[in-house]
Amino acid sequence: MALRVPKAQLPAELRESLINQLGSVPEPNEVLWNNPKLAEANQEFAAKVATWDAADASLKTFAHMAVAARVGCSWCLDVNYFAAQNQSLDLAKASQVPRWRESEVFTPLEREVMEYAEAMTDTPTAVTDELSASLLGRLGPAALVELTVFIGFANLAARCNTAHGITSQGYSDACELPLAARPETSDAGTAA
């Protein structure tokens, strides 16, 4: 797939900062910079999202990766696996998110969070009262609200990236384990 929107030239300082952080400039930043006001607002919100701490970081990373696998955003999977390594998360688990239903490495809570992420991603959403109540009981209201908004933000990023034709940039190539392929018989159901 090729980019559907051209890359815009980022300000030199921002470009340098991104290269220092990630080793290269993320294509989503270059594409969004076609509208600098939007790009800056997105960066500000993403920075705020990164400071939220009511929900466990690994749960949020696995949720984002579950959204990415459901939507088909290879860029989000790629960069989140890279982030998991840099956050010292369990890479064996992170590598298995695209096939979490078949994998035996996840805890019941992690499975429930990924189920919730997929249910939020489906169109129409498929979150049940039972799933929500279970997570509320296990995480508490602050963490569940945070997780829900985080998953919504992950959907925004994944859907924009796929619509713009943005694909993996190879961030996960620096990691020890390859990402598991999404199963061919995934029950992606009505994912949009």
C-alpha positions as a Markdown table, in Angstrom:
| # | Residue | x | y | z |
|---|---|---|---|---|
| 1 | Met | 0.0 | 0.0 | 0.0 |
| 2 | Ala | 1.3 | 3.5 | -0.8 |
| 3 | Leu | 0.7 | 6.7 | 1.1 |
| 4 | Arg | -2.6 | 8.3 | 0.0 |
| 5 | Val | -1.6 | 11.7 | 1.3 |
| 6 | Pro | 1.8 | 13.2 | 0.7 |
| 7 | Lys | 4.3 | 13.8 | 3.5 |
| 8 | Ala | 4.7 | 17.4 | 4.6 |
| 9 | Gln | 7.9 | 19.0 | 5.7 |
| 10 | Leu | 8.1 | 19.1 | 9.5 |
| 11 | Pro | 9.9 | 22.0 | 11.3 |
| 12 | Ala | 13.5 | 21.1 | 11.7 |
| 13 | Glu | 13.3 | 21.0 | 15.5 |
| 14 | Leu | 10.4 | 18.6 | 15.6 |
| 15 | Arg | 12.0 | 16.4 | 13.0 |
| 16 | Glu | 15.2 | 16.2 | 15.0 |
| 17 | Ser | 13.3 | 15.5 | 18.2 |
| 18 | Leu | 11.4 | 12.6 | 16.6 |
| 19 | Ile | 14.6 | 11.2 | 15.1 |
| 20 | Asn | 16.3 | 11.3 | 18.6 |
| 21 | Gln | 13.3 | 9.6 | 20.2 |
| 22 | Leu | 12.5 | 6.9 | 17.6 |
| 23 | Gly | 15.4 | 6.8 | 15.2 |
| 24 | Ser | 13.3 | 8.1 | 12.3 |
| 25 | Val | 10.4 | 10.4 | 11.6 |
| 26 | Pro | 7.0 | 8.6 | 12.0 |
| 27 | Glu | 5.0 | 8.8 | 8.8 |
| 28 | Pro | 1.8 | 9.7 | 10.7 |
| 29 | Asn | 3.5 | 12.9 | 11.9 |
| 30 | Glu | 4.6 | 13.8 | 8.4 |
| 31 | Val | 1.1 | 13.1 | 6.9 |
| 32 | Leu | -0.7 | 15.0 | 9.7 |
| 33 | Trp | 1.7 | 18.0 | 9.3 |
| 34 | Asn | -0.3 | 18.8 | 6.1 |
| 35 | Asn | -2.5 | 20.5 | 8.7 |
| 36 | Pro | -0.1 | 21.9 | 11.3 |
| 37 | Lys | -2.9 | 23.0 | 13.7 |
| 38 | Leu | -4.4 | 19.5 | 13.7 |
| 39 | Ala | -0.9 | 17.8 | 13.9 |
| 40 | Glu | 0.0 | 20.0 | 16.9 |
| 41 | Ala | -3.3 | 19.3 | 18.7 |
| 42 | Asn | -2.8 | 15.6 | 18.0 |
| 43 | Gln | 0.7 | 15.6 | 19.4 |
| 44 | Glu | -0.5 | 17.5 | 22.5 |
| 45 | Phe | -3.3 | 15.1 | 23.2 |
| 46 | Ala | -1.0 | 12.1 | 22.6 |
| 47 | Ala | 1.5 | 13.5 | 25.1 |
| 48 | Lys | -1.3 | 13.9 | 27.7 |
| 49 | Val | -2.6 | 10.4 | 27.0 |
| 50 | Ala | 1.0 | 9.1 | 27.7 |
| 51 | Thr | 0.8 | 10.7 | 31.2 |
| 52 | Trp | -2.3 | 8.9 | 32.3 |
| 53 | Asp | -1.6 | 6.3 | 35.0 |
| 54 | Ala | -4.8 | 4.9 | 36.4 |
| 55 | Ala | -4.6 | 1.9 | 34.1 |
| 56 | Asp | -1.6 | -0.4 | 33.8 |
| 57 | Ala | 0.7 | 0.5 | 30.9 |
| 58 | Ser | 0.9 | -3.1 | 29.7 |
| 59 | Leu | -2.9 | -3.4 | 29.6 |
| 60 | Lys | -3.1 | -0.2 | 27.6 |
| 61 | Thr | -0.4 | -1.3 | 25.2 |
| 62 | Phe | -2.0 | -4.7 | 24.6 |
| 63 | Ala | -5.3 | -3.0 | 24.1 |
| 64 | His | -3.9 | -0.6 | 21.5 |
| 65 | Met | -2.2 | -3.5 | 19.7 |
| 66 | Ala | -5.5 | -5.5 | 19.8 |
| 67 | Val | -7.2 | -2.4 | 18.2 |
| 68 | Ala | -4.5 | -2.3 | 15.6 |
| 69 | Ala | -4.8 | -6.0 | 14.8 |
| 70 | Arg | -8.5 | -5.7 | 14.5 |
| 71 | Val | -8.4 | -2.6 | 12.2 |
| 72 | Gly | -5.3 | -3.8 | 10.3 |
| 73 | Cys | -3.0 | -1.0 | 11.2 |
| 74 | Ser | 0.5 | -2.5 | 10.8 |
| 75 | Trp | 2.1 | 0.8 | 11.7 |
| 76 | Cys | 0.4 | 0.8 | 15.2 |
| 77 | Leu | 1.4 | -2.8 | 15.8 |
| 78 | Asp | 4.9 | -2.0 | 14.7 |
| 79 | Val | 5.4 | 1.1 | 16.9 |
| 80 | Asn | 3.6 | -0.4 | 19.9 |
| 81 | Tyr | 5.8 | -3.5 | 19.9 |
| 82 | Phe | 8.8 | -1.1 | 19.8 |
| 83 | Ala | 7.2 | 0.9 | 22.7 |
| 84 | Ala | 6.7 | -2.3 | 24.6 |
| 85 | Gln | 10.4 | -3.1 | 24.4 |
| 86 | Asn | 11.3 | 0.4 | 25.6 |
| 87 | Gln | 8.8 | 0.2 | 28.4 |
| 88 | Ser | 10.2 | -3.1 | 29.6 |
| 89 | Leu | 6.9 | -4.9 | 29.0 |
| 90 | Asp | 6.7 | -8.6 | 28.4 |
| 91 | Leu | 7.8 | -8.9 | 24.7 |
| 92 | Ala | 6.7 | -12.5 | 24.4 |
| 93 | Lys | 3.2 | -11.4 | 25.3 |
| 94 | Ala | 3.3 | -8.3 | 23.1 |
| 95 | Ser | 4.4 | -10.4 | 20.1 |
| 96 | Gln | 1.3 | -12.6 | 20.6 |
| 97 | Val | -1.4 | -9.8 | 20.7 |
| 98 | Pro | -2.5 | -10.3 | 17.1 |
| 99 | Arg | -3.4 | -13.9 | 18.0 |
| 100 | Trp | -4.3 | -13.4 | 21.7 |
| 101 | Arg | -7.3 | -15.8 | 21.5 |
| 102 | Glu | -5.1 | -18.8 | 20.5 |
| 103 | Ser | -2.0 | -17.8 | 22.6 |
| 104 | Glu | -1.6 | -19.2 | 26.1 |
| 105 | Val | 0.7 | -16.4 | 27.5 |
| 106 | Phe | -2.0 | -14.0 | 28.6 |
| 107 | Thr | -3.7 | -13.6 | 32.0 |
| 108 | Pro | -7.5 | -13.6 | 32.3 |
| 109 | Leu | -7.4 | -9.8 | 32.8 |
| 110 | Glu | -5.3 | -9.2 | 29.8 |
| 111 | Arg | -7.6 | -11.3 | 27.7 |
| 112 | Glu | -10.6 | -9.4 | 29.0 |
| 113 | Val | -8.9 | -6.1 | 28.2 |
| 114 | Met | -8.2 | -7.2 | 24.6 |
| 115 | Glu | -11.7 | -8.5 | 24.2 |
| 116 | Tyr | -13.0 | -5.1 | 25.4 |
| 117 | Ala | -10.6 | -3.3 | 22.9 |
| 118 | Glu | -12.0 | -5.4 | 20.1 |
| 119 | Ala | -15.6 | -5.0 | 21.2 |
| 120 | Met | -15.1 | -1.2 | 21.2 |
| 121 | Thr | -13.5 | -1.4 | 17.8 |
| 122 | Asp | -16.3 | -3.4 | 16.1 |
| 123 | Thr | -18.9 | -1.5 | 14.2 |
| 124 | Pro | -21.4 | -1.3 | 15.8 |
| 125 | Thr | -19.6 | -1.6 | 19.1 |
| 126 | Ala | -20.1 | -4.9 | 20.9 |
| 127 | Val | -19.3 | -4.1 | 24.5 |
| 128 | Thr | -21.6 | -6.0 | 26.7 |
| 129 | Asp | -22.9 | -5.0 | 30.2 |
| 130 | Glu | -21.2 | -8.1 | 31.6 |
| 131 | Leu | -17.8 | -7.3 | 30.1 |
| 132 | Ser | -18.0 | -3.7 | 31.2 |
| 133 | Ala | -19.1 | -4.7 | 34.8 |
| 134 | Ser | -16.3 | -7.3 | 35.0 |
| 135 | Leu | -13.7 | -4.8 | 34.0 |
| 136 | Leu | -15.2 | -2.2 | 36.4 |
| 137 | Gly | -14.9 | -4.7 | 39.2 |
| 138 | Arg | -11.4 | -5.6 | 38.4 |
| 139 | Leu | -10.0 | -2.2 | 37.5 |
| 140 | Gly | -12.2 | 0.3 | 39.2 |
| 141 | Pro | -13.9 | 3.3 | 37.7 |
| 142 | Ala | -10.9 | 5.5 | 37.1 |
| 143 | Ala | -8.9 | 2.9 | 35.3 |
| 144 | Leu | -11.9 | 1.7 | 33.2 |
| 145 | Val | -12.7 | 5.2 | 32.1 |
| 146 | Glu | -9.0 | 5.7 | 31.2 |
| 147 | Leu | -8.8 | 2.4 | 29.4 |
| 148 | Thr | -11.9 | 3.2 | 27.4 |
| 149 | Val | -10.7 | 6.6 | 26.3 |
| 150 | Phe | -7.3 | 5.2 | 25.5 |
| 151 | Ile | -8.9 | 2.5 | 23.3 |
| 152 | Gly | -10.9 | 5.3 | 21.6 |
| 153 | Phe | -7.7 | 7.2 | 20.9 |
| 154 | Ala | -6.1 | 4.0 | 19.6 |
| 155 | Asn | -9.0 | 3.6 | 17.2 |
| 156 | Leu | -8.6 | 7.2 | 16.0 |
| 157 | Ala | -4.9 | 6.6 | 15.3 |
| 158 | Ala | -5.3 | 3.2 | 13.7 |
| 159 | Arg | -8.2 | 4.2 | 11.5 |
| 160 | Cys | -6.5 | 7.4 | 10.3 |
| 161 | Asn | -3.3 | 5.6 | 9.6 |
| 162 | Thr | -5.0 | 2.9 | 7.5 |
| 163 | Ala | -7.1 | 5.5 | 5.7 |
| 164 | His | -3.9 | 7.4 | 4.8 |
| 165 | Gly | -2.1 | 4.3 | 3.6 |
| 166 | Ile | 0.5 | 4.4 | 6.4 |
| 167 | Thr | 2.1 | 1.0 | 7.1 |
| 168 | Ser | 4.8 | -0.4 | 9.2 |
| 169 | Gln | 8.1 | 1.5 | 9.2 |
| 170 | Gly | 10.1 | -1.3 | 10.7 |
| 171 | Tyr | 10.3 | -0.1 | 14.3 |
| 172 | Ser | 9.8 | -3.6 | 15.6 |
| 173 | Asp | 12.8 | -4.8 | 13.6 |
| 174 | Ala | 15.0 | -3.6 | 16.4 |
| 175 | Cys | 13.1 | -6.0 | 18.8 |
| 176 | Glu | 14.1 | -9.5 | 19.8 |
| 177 | Leu | 10.9 | -11.4 | 18.8 |
| 178 | Pro | 8.9 | -11.1 | 15.6 |
| 179 | Leu | 5.3 | -10.1 | 15.8 |
| 180 | Ala | 2.8 | -13.0 | 15.5 |
| 181 | Ala | 0.7 | -13.0 | 12.4 |
| 182 | Arg | -2.9 | -12.4 | 12.7 |
| 183 | Pro | -4.8 | -15.7 | 12.3 |
| 184 | Glu | -6.5 | -16.2 | 8.9 |
| 185 | Thr | -9.6 | -17.4 | 10.6 |
| 186 | Ser | -9.8 | -14.5 | 13.1 |
| 187 | Asp | -13.3 | -13.7 | 14.3 |
| 188 | Ala | -12.9 | -10.1 | 13.3 |
| 189 | Gly | -16.6 | -10.1 | 12.7 |
| 190 | Thr | -17.9 | -6.7 | 11.9 |
| 191 | Ala | -14.7 | -4.8 | 12.4 |
| 192 | Ala | -14.7 | -1.7 | 10.3 |
